[in-house]
């Protein structure tokens, strides 16, 4: 089965329809090389200080560096890309709020083994969400070349339509190969896993995940990004980070907007 690619001129509807049918889509070279260069320069010092994973699930030859909103000013703008964020909002439009769940630089070193196939939505205590309810939409930006030899993420096409009891092997997968600056957007229900890095190069991806607003974030955005940095961010990004109420959840003090509370932190008793 051919890997599903769309050009950066695609519409939100085009990309969303592809995900609905196949479970994923790759938007080719959505970010220009200069943007990826800046992100890489901003994050490399943190990556170099990151240890390899402590178990096979995290990757014994894989480094995972988080807190990217605080650490990469350039990534902040990329998250707000109109087409990219439009697809996310379309996928999770059944909820009153969409939130940022995770920001993580994932670097597979040479010799990294293939990751086990999994669904991202299982992180919520493996709760059996209905097959027609999207709880999580994940994305991987190619910060390096993203080839099969380097360990490109492997996806089981169409697996988002099947139940969690299904069993898959690597033979059921396709390699989501893509050029640097491209982004893989996929359902939290689709089975996938990092590939085996058989090359002599490090495969780098920026993992940015999104959930509906009523579940807990995978990465605590309020501690990952200090208030003194958060106050400088655009309102749209702050709301994605969780500085807004989700229907009846998330208010502060006397049912105040979290953005008001953010401005008050350190200046008065809220």
Buried (B, 14 or more C-beta within 10 A) or exposed (E): EEBBBBEBEBEBEBBBBBBBBBBBBBBBBBBEEEBBBBBBEBBBEBBEEBEBBEEEEEBBBBBBBBBBBBBBBBBBBBBEBEBBBBBBBBBBEEBBBBBBBBBBBBBBBBEBBBBEBBBBBBBBEEEEBEEEEBBBBBBBBBBBBBBBBBBBBBBBBBBBBBEEEEEBEEEBBBBBBBBBBBBBBBBBBBBBBBBBBBBEBBBBBBBBBBBBBBBEBBBEBBEBBEEEBBEEBEEEBBBBBBBBBBEEEBBBEEEEBBBEBBBBEEEEEE
